Every structure is written in structure tokens, then in C-alpha cells.
Amino acid sequence: MNNGGGTDCLRLQGVMTQKQIEETKAGVFLGEALYKDLRQWIERHYRESLHIVDLLDPNLLVESRTTLNEPSQLLCRSAICEFQ
């Protein structure tokens, strides 16, 4: 999976024991509550459109970085990117 892995990552599967599942951090397995939270995050933060002129707005960078903090928390993970 070096260099991103692409669609092959989606096919990567591994069988876990019940003990491994129980020891896994919350936020890893997609259930109804996590799905609802992620869906709400998308609806709050994804723009309906992005135009060339938007790329000139310095606030777009701030908005993008701020937006990435929430899924890290929802998924009980550490920062996704170095700037977090």
C-alpha cells in the first residue's frame, strides 16, 4: 500500500478475532451512530461548489484545515495531517 494503494486498499481484508475486535478503538467500525456523525460533518463542511476564484481566498486554507480536525475526533484518531 505504499504510494497510496488506490482501489486495492478497498479490497484489503483481514479476519479479526472477537478479542481483537473488542480491543480496537471506537470509531474504527462504521455503525449507525458513526455514519450519522460523519454524514452531519459532510453536510456542515462540504461546499456545494468550488470555483476558481475561491482558490484565491486565503480563508479557504483555514476552512480546510479546520474541517479536517473534526473527523479525526469522530474516528478517535490522531491528526490526519502534519499541520493539525
VOFILUM-936852 format. One record per residue: residue in three letters; x, y, z of N, C-alpha, C in turn. Coordinates in Angstrom, 3 decimals. Layout:
BEGIN
{site "ALA", {X, Y, Z}, {X, Y, Z}, {X, Y, Z}}
...
***
This chain:
BEGIN
{site "MET", {0.812, -1.194, 0.000}, {0.000, 0.000, 0.000}, {0.859, 1.263, 0.000}}
{site "ASN", {2.120, 1.114, -0.306}, {2.945, 2.304, -0.466}, {2.376, 3.135, -1.603}}
{site "ASN", {2.618, 4.415, -1.559}, {2.144, 5.342, -2.588}, {0.622, 5.442, -2.632}}
{site "GLY", {-0.051, 5.158, -1.562}, {-1.494, 5.384, -1.507}, {-2.342, 4.152, -1.680}}
{site "GLY", {-1.920, 3.207, -2.478}, {-2.663, 1.961, -2.600}, {-3.835, 1.992, -3.556}}
{site "GLY", {-4.479, 3.127, -3.713}, {-5.621, 3.216, -4.627}, {-6.737, 2.266, -4.255}}
{site "THR", {-7.440, 1.770, -5.261}, {-8.601, 0.918, -5.013}, {-8.235, -0.426, -4.404}}
{site "ASP", {-6.986, -0.837, -4.523}, {-6.578, -2.103, -3.904}, {-6.755, -2.063, -2.391}}
{site "CYS", {-6.618, -0.888, -1.797}, {-6.806, -0.762, -0.348}, {-8.231, -1.149, 0.046}}
{site "LEU", {-9.163, -0.884, -0.826}, {-10.556, -1.203, -0.526}, {-10.797, -2.711, -0.509}}
{site "ARG", {-9.931, -3.452, -1.174}, {-10.084, -4.903, -1.224}, {-9.277, -5.611, -0.144}}
{site "LEU", {-8.448, -4.856, 0.570}, {-7.625, -5.440, 1.615}, {-8.517, -5.898, 2.767}}
{site "GLN", {-8.436, -7.153, 3.098}, {-9.283, -7.704, 4.149}, {-8.448, -8.525, 5.110}}
{site "GLY", {-8.875, -8.546, 6.315}, {-8.239, -9.372, 7.329}, {-9.296, -9.845, 8.308}}
{site "VAL", {-9.175, -11.063, 8.750}, {-10.128, -11.615, 9.706}, {-9.624, -11.300, 11.109}}
{site "MET", {-10.523, -10.778, 11.951}, {-10.166, -10.433, 13.326}, {-10.876, -11.373, 14.285}}
{site "THR", {-10.198, -11.683, 15.361}, {-10.840, -12.467, 16.409}, {-11.758, -11.547, 17.211}}
{site "GLN", {-12.640, -12.135, 17.984}, {-13.531, -11.328, 18.829}, {-12.720, -10.469, 19.802}}
{site "LYS", {-11.647, -11.022, 20.330}, {-10.799, -10.278, 21.253}, {-10.180, -9.059, 20.558}}
{site "GLN", {-9.706, -9.235, 19.326}, {-9.125, -8.121, 18.571}, {-10.166, -7.040, 18.313}}
{site "ILE", {-11.365, -7.466, 17.997}, {-12.450, -6.502, 17.759}, {-12.720, -5.703, 19.023}}
{site "GLU", {-12.793, -6.378, 20.153}, {-13.074, -5.714, 21.422}, {-11.955, -4.759, 21.826}}
{site "GLU", {-10.723, -5.065, 21.439}, {-9.581, -4.232, 21.801}, {-9.347, -3.072, 20.830}}
{site "THR", {-10.106, -3.037, 19.752}, {-9.955, -1.994, 18.749}, {-10.629, -0.717, 19.234}}
{site "LYS", {-9.963, 0.412, 18.983}, {-10.517, 1.703, 19.396}, {-11.886, 1.929, 18.777}}
{site "ALA", {-12.714, 2.624, 19.518}, {-14.012, 3.028, 18.981}, {-13.767, 3.953, 17.794}}
{site "GLY", {-14.722, 4.039, 16.910}, {-14.597, 4.921, 15.765}, {-13.953, 4.269, 14.557}}
{site "VAL", {-13.592, 3.001, 14.682}, {-12.979, 2.306, 13.552}, {-14.035, 1.590, 12.726}}
{site "PHE", {-15.011, 1.028, 13.393}, {-16.058, 0.283, 12.702}, {-17.245, 1.199, 12.426}}
{site "LEU", {-17.722, 1.164, 11.207}, {-18.828, 2.024, 10.808}, {-20.149, 1.427, 11.276}}
{site "GLY", {-20.798, 2.123, 12.180}, {-22.113, 1.743, 12.659}, {-23.067, 2.909, 12.426}}
{site "GLU", {-24.291, 2.775, 12.869}, {-25.301, 3.816, 12.640}, {-24.888, 5.162, 13.232}}
{site "ALA", {-24.395, 5.161, 14.467}, {-24.048, 6.430, 15.132}, {-22.898, 7.122, 14.412}}
{site "LEU", {-21.846, 6.370, 14.080}, {-20.707, 6.966, 13.379}, {-21.124, 7.439, 11.988}}
{site "TYR", {-21.928, 6.658, 11.304}, {-22.420, 7.066, 9.987}, {-23.167, 8.389, 10.084}}
{site "LYS", {-24.030, 8.510, 11.079}, {-24.814, 9.735, 11.275}, {-23.885, 10.918, 11.540}}
{site "ASP", {-22.888, 10.720, 12.407}, {-21.955, 11.796, 12.732}, {-21.141, 12.222, 11.513}}
{site "LEU", {-20.656, 11.261, 10.745}, {-19.880, 11.585, 9.544}, {-20.745, 12.277, 8.500}}
{site "ARG", {-21.965, 11.821, 8.369}, {-22.903, 12.442, 7.417}, {-23.157, 13.903, 7.793}}
{site "GLN", {-23.355, 14.159, 9.088}, {-23.571, 15.533, 9.546}, {-22.343, 16.397, 9.300}}
{site "TRP", {-21.156, 15.804, 9.502}, {-19.922, 16.538, 9.239}, {-19.840, 16.930, 7.761}}
{site "ILE", {-20.157, 16.004, 6.889}, {-20.142, 16.281, 5.449}, {-21.120, 17.395, 5.112}}
{site "GLU", {-22.314, 17.312, 5.649}, {-23.331, 18.319, 5.345}, {-22.946, 19.704, 5.872}}
{site "ARG", {-22.218, 19.752, 6.983}, {-21.786, 21.035, 7.545}, {-20.605, 21.638, 6.788}}
{site "HIS", {-19.704, 20.811, 6.312}, {-18.435, 21.331, 5.823}, {-18.210, 21.254, 4.322}}
{site "TYR", {-18.858, 20.365, 3.630}, {-18.614, 20.268, 2.187}, {-19.354, 21.383, 1.467}}
{site "ARG", {-18.641, 22.082, 0.646}, {-19.256, 23.142, -0.153}, {-20.086, 22.522, -1.275}}
{site "GLU", {-21.116, 23.234, -1.650}, {-21.942, 22.790, -2.780}, {-21.170, 22.965, -4.089}}
{site "SER", {-20.287, 23.949, -4.110}, {-19.494, 24.188, -5.315}, {-18.186, 24.863, -4.909}}
{site "LEU", {-17.211, 24.765, -5.777}, {-15.921, 25.405, -5.578}, {-15.505, 25.992, -6.919}}
{site "HIS", {-15.268, 27.278, -6.915}, {-14.923, 27.983, -8.147}, {-13.466, 28.431, -8.105}}
{site "ILE", {-12.916, 28.712, -9.256}, {-11.524, 29.149, -9.362}, {-11.256, 30.329, -8.436}}
{site "VAL", {-12.153, 31.278, -8.381}, {-11.961, 32.462, -7.543}, {-11.864, 32.078, -6.059}}
{site "ASP", {-12.520, 30.991, -5.658}, {-12.439, 30.531, -4.266}, {-11.015, 30.147, -3.890}}
{site "LEU", {-10.242, 29.686, -4.850}, {-8.867, 29.274, -4.590}, {-7.957, 30.454, -4.249}}
{site "LEU", {-8.404, 31.648, -4.571}, {-7.644, 32.856, -4.245}, {-7.912, 33.342, -2.820}}
{site "ASP", {-8.925, 32.821, -2.196}, {-9.327, 33.251, -0.851}, {-8.461, 32.550, 0.193}}
{site "PRO", {-7.656, 33.306, 0.950}, {-6.805, 32.683, 1.975}, {-7.618, 31.965, 3.059}}
{site "ASN", {-8.856, 32.345, 3.231}, {-9.700, 31.686, 4.234}, {-10.047, 30.252, 3.850}}
{site "LEU", {-9.919, 29.915, 2.566}, {-10.196, 28.539, 2.140}, {-9.213, 27.569, 2.802}}
{site "LEU", {-7.965, 27.966, 2.925}, {-6.978, 27.119, 3.589}, {-7.328, 26.933, 5.063}}
{site "VAL", {-7.689, 28.006, 5.729}, {-8.080, 27.926, 7.140}, {-9.320, 27.039, 7.284}}
{site "GLU", {-10.289, 27.234, 6.425}, {-11.519, 26.433, 6.439}, {-11.201, 24.952, 6.241}}
{site "SER", {-10.339, 24.653, 5.290}, {-9.992, 23.258, 5.002}, {-9.282, 22.603, 6.172}}
{site "ARG", {-8.353, 23.306, 6.770}, {-7.623, 22.741, 7.912}, {-8.535, 22.545, 9.114}}
{site "THR", {-9.396, 23.508, 9.360}, {-10.329, 23.403, 10.483}, {-11.276, 22.230, 10.275}}
{site "THR", {-11.710, 22.057, 9.048}, {-12.649, 20.990, 8.710}, {-12.057, 19.612, 8.975}}
{site "LEU", {-10.758, 19.444, 8.805}, {-10.128, 18.138, 8.994}, {-10.006, 17.720, 10.459}}
{site "ASN", {-10.104, 18.639, 11.374}, {-9.957, 18.287, 12.788}, {-11.109, 17.429, 13.289}}
{site "GLU", {-12.311, 17.714, 12.847}, {-13.482, 17.007, 13.363}, {-13.500, 15.511, 13.033}}
{site "PRO", {-13.215, 15.085, 11.793}, {-13.235, 13.638, 11.553}, {-12.158, 12.900, 12.353}}
{site "SER", {-11.047, 13.575, 12.634}, {-10.034, 12.941, 13.482}, {-10.632, 12.607, 14.835}}
{site "GLN", {-11.417, 13.528, 15.366}, {-12.060, 13.318, 16.657}, {-13.166, 12.269, 16.553}}
{site "LEU", {-13.962, 12.333, 15.499}, {-15.053, 11.368, 15.322}, {-14.523, 9.941, 15.224}}
{site "LEU", {-13.389, 9.792, 14.565}, {-12.818, 8.471, 14.359}, {-11.852, 8.070, 15.473}}
{site "CYS", {-11.768, 8.904, 16.508}, {-10.880, 8.638, 17.648}, {-9.458, 8.364, 17.182}}
{site "ARG", {-9.011, 9.164, 16.267}, {-7.677, 9.006, 15.696}, {-6.863, 10.254, 16.015}}
{site "SER", {-5.578, 10.141, 15.843}, {-4.712, 11.301, 15.974}, {-4.859, 12.133, 14.699}}
{site "ALA", {-4.113, 13.185, 14.627}, {-4.202, 14.095, 13.488}, {-4.020, 13.351, 12.167}}
{site "ILE", {-4.761, 13.789, 11.167}, {-4.675, 13.193, 9.834}, {-3.482, 13.788, 9.079}}
{site "CYS", {-3.269, 15.087, 9.272}, {-2.210, 15.780, 8.554}, {-1.223, 16.409, 9.528}}
{site "GLU", {-0.036, 16.694, 9.052}, {1.023, 17.249, 9.890}, {0.644, 18.580, 10.531}}
{site "PHE", {-0.162, 19.396, 9.860}, {-0.470, 20.721, 10.370}, {-1.471, 20.708, 11.515}}
{site "GLN", {-2.035, 19.560, 11.840}, {-3.053, 19.526, 12.880}, {-2.424, 19.586, 14.235}}
***
